């Protein structure tokens, strides 16, 4: 076992860019942002409005999940 400066444990020879927690937060927030953008466009809004809504939902989800998911 190798413990990095960030406290992540890895098998020797493997490199991880993100911790599992960070990966879960990013993937979940990305899914929420894509869903919000797709629903906005499906509701009849322009693509630009969908991108803005998706970006705002992604950012909001990241903040919420960062506080919600325990360290």
Secondary structure, 3 states (H helix, E strand, C coil): CEECCCCCEECCCCCCCCCHHHHHHHHHHHHHHHHHHHHHHHCCCCHHHHHHHHHHHHHHHHHHHHHHCCC
